[in-house]
Amino acid sequence: MGKTPAKTKSTATKPAAPPAAQKLPSFQKVLPWILVVGGIIGLICSFIIAFDEFKLLQNPTFRPNCDLNPIISCGSVMQSKQAHAFGFPNPWIGLMAFPVLICVGAVLLSGVRITKRWFWLGLEAGTVFGLAFVHWLFFETVYRIHALCPYCMVVWVVTITTFWYVTLCNIEAGNGKLTGGVAKLGNFVRRHHLDILVLWFLVIAALILKHFWYYYGRNFHI
């Protein structure tokens, strides 16, 4: 009888999964912490700005503790017309908006799942408004008022970060219903979410430094 040929094990390896099939990061666990921590930081900064502005109204000679030099000058920003964009002090918006973020984050941390699409789209709309507003304030304070408020800049960072991760969570949950090339773009930003956010802040910092280099550059012999 002839011997049956021995079966040989295949050495072929499975092809790597295409980029679209690779696992994408999830932001469901990090978002509640961003909302709570960011909301607390934003609320504290908004309260400080509102309190200092109230003191400034009581006493025009009052000097906020963040008036450090001609550039870092909260007082200059508070006394500008841009500080009352809607007819009332801008920090009042933060005093109303940041507690909402804290509450939403706390509810999510408690384990409650909010699945209503309208809720997430409403939260997205609020963060888009905040994003547009802080970028308008950035332009006005840097290029019109020519002064910076440190507490305001912290609020900018919190607002941008909140918008970014709310948007990423909405993309992940499919609330935006992205298709085709837009869906691929959504996958790209999910993979590189932190890179894009850091680059965003670096661009803002570079624009600020470039504009005020006439003041800070004198400390460097360049």
C-alpha positions as CSV (number, residue, x, y, z in Angstrom):
1,M,0.0,0.0,0.0
2,G,1.3,3.5,-0.8
3,K,1.8,6.0,1.9
4,T,-0.6,8.9,2.0
5,P,1.4,12.1,1.6
6,A,1.7,14.0,4.8
7,K,-0.3,17.2,5.1
8,T,1.8,20.3,5.3
9,K,0.8,23.3,7.3
10,S,0.2,26.4,5.4
11,T,2.7,29.1,6.1
12,A,0.7,31.8,4.5
13,T,-0.2,34.6,6.9
14,K,-3.5,36.4,7.0
15,P,-3.4,39.8,5.2
16,A,-3.5,42.8,7.5
17,A,-6.8,44.4,7.9
18,P,-7.3,47.5,5.8
19,P,-7.2,50.8,7.6
20,A,-11.0,51.2,7.4
21,A,-11.4,47.9,9.2
22,Q,-8.9,48.6,12.0
23,K,-10.4,49.3,15.4
24,L,-11.0,52.9,16.0
25,P,-10.7,54.6,19.5
26,S,-13.7,55.0,21.6
27,F,-14.4,58.3,23.5
28,Q,-17.4,57.1,25.5
29,K,-15.4,56.8,28.7
30,V,-13.3,59.9,28.4
31,L,-16.1,62.3,27.4
32,P,-17.8,62.4,30.9
33,W,-14.5,63.3,32.6
34,I,-13.8,66.0,30.0
35,L,-17.3,67.5,30.6
36,V,-17.0,67.4,34.4
37,V,-13.4,68.5,34.8
38,G,-13.6,71.0,31.9
39,G,-16.9,72.3,33.2
40,I,-15.5,72.9,36.7
41,I,-12.4,74.7,35.3
42,G,-14.5,76.8,33.0
43,L,-17.0,77.6,35.8
44,I,-14.2,78.7,38.1
45,C,-12.6,80.9,35.5
46,S,-16.0,82.4,34.5
47,F,-16.7,83.2,38.1
48,I,-13.4,84.9,38.6
49,I,-13.8,87.0,35.5
50,A,-17.4,88.0,36.5
51,F,-16.3,88.8,40.1
52,D,-13.4,91.0,38.9
53,E,-15.6,92.8,36.4
54,F,-18.1,93.5,39.1
55,K,-15.3,94.9,41.3
56,L,-14.1,97.0,38.3
57,L,-17.6,98.5,37.9
58,Q,-17.7,99.4,41.6
59,N,-14.2,100.9,41.5
60,P,-12.7,102.0,38.2
61,T,-9.3,102.0,39.8
62,F,-9.5,98.3,40.7
63,R,-6.8,96.3,39.2
64,P,-7.4,92.5,38.7
65,N,-4.7,90.1,39.8
66,C,-4.2,89.0,36.2
67,D,-3.0,92.5,35.1
68,L,0.6,91.6,34.8
69,N,1.9,93.8,32.0
70,P,0.5,95.7,28.9
71,I,-0.2,92.4,27.1
72,I,-1.4,90.2,29.9
73,S,-4.2,92.6,31.1
74,C,-7.6,91.3,32.1
75,G,-8.7,94.9,32.9
76,S,-8.2,96.0,29.3
77,V,-10.3,93.1,28.0
78,M,-13.0,93.6,30.6
79,Q,-13.4,97.3,29.7
80,S,-13.7,96.6,26.0
81,K,-17.0,96.5,24.2
82,Q,-16.3,93.0,23.1
83,A,-16.6,91.9,26.7
84,H,-20.3,92.5,26.4
85,A,-21.0,90.9,23.1
86,F,-24.7,90.3,23.8
87,G,-25.4,93.3,26.0
88,F,-24.3,91.6,29.2
89,P,-20.9,90.4,30.5
90,N,-19.5,87.5,28.5
91,P,-18.7,85.4,31.6
92,W,-22.4,85.1,32.4
93,I,-22.6,82.7,29.4
94,G,-20.0,80.5,31.1
95,L,-21.8,80.7,34.4
96,M,-24.9,79.3,32.7
97,A,-23.2,76.9,30.2
98,F,-20.5,75.1,32.3
99,P,-22.9,73.9,35.0
100,V,-24.9,72.1,32.2
101,L,-21.7,70.4,31.0
102,I,-20.9,69.3,34.6
103,C,-24.4,67.9,35.1
104,V,-24.3,66.0,31.8
105,G,-20.9,64.6,32.6
106,A,-22.0,63.6,36.1
107,V,-25.0,61.8,34.7
108,L,-22.8,59.9,32.2
109,L,-20.4,59.0,35.0
110,S,-23.2,57.5,37.0
111,G,-23.7,54.9,34.3
112,V,-26.8,56.4,32.7
113,R,-26.8,56.0,28.9
114,I,-28.3,58.9,27.0
115,T,-29.3,57.5,23.6
116,K,-31.6,60.2,22.3
117,R,-30.1,61.6,19.1
118,W,-31.7,65.0,19.6
119,F,-29.9,65.4,22.9
120,W,-26.5,64.8,21.4
121,L,-27.2,67.0,18.5
122,G,-28.3,69.7,20.9
123,L,-25.1,69.4,22.9
124,E,-23.2,69.5,19.6
125,A,-25.0,72.7,18.6
126,G,-24.1,74.3,22.0
127,T,-20.4,73.4,21.7
128,V,-20.4,74.7,18.1
129,F,-21.7,78.0,19.3
130,G,-19.1,78.1,22.1
131,L,-16.4,77.2,19.5
132,A,-17.3,80.0,17.2
133,F,-17.6,82.5,20.1
134,V,-14.2,81.8,21.6
135,H,-12.5,82.0,18.2
136,W,-14.2,85.4,17.7
137,L,-13.0,86.5,21.1
138,F,-9.5,85.2,20.2
139,F,-9.4,87.4,17.1
140,E,-10.9,90.4,18.9
141,T,-8.6,90.3,21.9
142,V,-5.4,89.7,19.9
143,Y,-6.0,91.9,16.9
144,R,-8.4,94.5,18.2
145,I,-7.9,94.9,21.9
146,H,-4.2,94.0,21.8
147,A,-4.4,92.4,25.3
148,L,-4.9,88.9,26.7
149,C,-6.9,87.6,29.7
150,P,-5.4,84.4,31.1
151,Y,-8.7,83.2,32.5
152,C,-10.3,83.8,29.2
153,M,-7.7,81.7,27.5
154,V,-8.3,78.8,29.9
155,V,-12.0,79.0,28.9
156,W,-10.9,78.9,25.2
157,V,-9.0,75.7,25.9
158,V,-11.9,74.1,27.7
159,T,-14.4,75.1,25.1
160,I,-12.3,73.8,22.2
161,T,-11.5,70.5,23.9
162,T,-15.2,70.0,24.8
163,F,-16.4,70.7,21.3
164,W,-13.8,68.3,19.9
165,Y,-14.7,65.3,22.0
166,V,-18.4,65.9,21.9
167,T,-18.0,65.9,18.1
168,L,-15.9,62.7,18.1
169,C,-18.5,61.0,20.3
170,N,-21.2,62.0,17.9
171,I,-19.2,60.6,15.0
172,E,-18.6,57.4,16.9
173,A,-22.3,57.0,17.8
174,G,-23.4,57.7,14.2
175,N,-25.4,60.7,15.1
176,G,-24.1,62.6,12.2
177,K,-24.8,59.9,9.7
178,L,-21.5,60.3,7.7
179,T,-21.1,58.6,4.4
180,G,-18.5,58.2,1.7
181,G,-15.5,60.4,1.8
182,V,-16.9,62.3,4.9
183,A,-17.0,59.0,6.8
184,K,-13.4,58.3,5.9
185,L,-12.5,61.8,7.2
186,G,-14.4,61.0,10.4
187,N,-12.3,57.9,10.8
188,F,-9.1,59.8,10.2
189,V,-9.9,62.4,12.9
190,R,-10.8,59.7,15.4
191,R,-7.5,58.0,14.9
192,H,-5.5,61.3,15.1
193,H,-7.8,63.1,17.6
194,L,-5.0,64.1,20.0
195,D,-2.6,65.1,17.2
196,I,-5.2,67.4,15.7
197,L,-6.1,69.0,19.0
198,V,-2.5,69.7,20.0
199,L,-1.8,71.2,16.5
200,W,-4.9,73.4,17.0
201,F,-3.6,74.8,20.2
202,L,-0.1,75.2,18.8
203,V,-1.5,77.3,15.9
204,I,-3.3,79.6,18.3
205,A,-0.2,79.9,20.5
206,A,1.9,80.7,17.4
207,L,-0.5,83.4,16.2
208,I,-0.5,85.0,19.7
209,L,3.3,84.9,20.0
210,K,3.8,86.2,16.4
211,H,1.4,89.2,17.1
212,F,3.0,90.1,20.4
213,W,6.6,89.3,19.5
214,Y,7.3,93.1,19.5
215,Y,6.9,92.9,23.3
216,Y,8.2,89.4,24.2
217,G,10.8,89.2,21.5
218,R,12.9,91.9,23.1
219,N,13.9,89.4,25.7
220,F,15.6,87.3,23.1
221,H,18.6,88.5,21.1
222,I,17.3,87.2,17.7
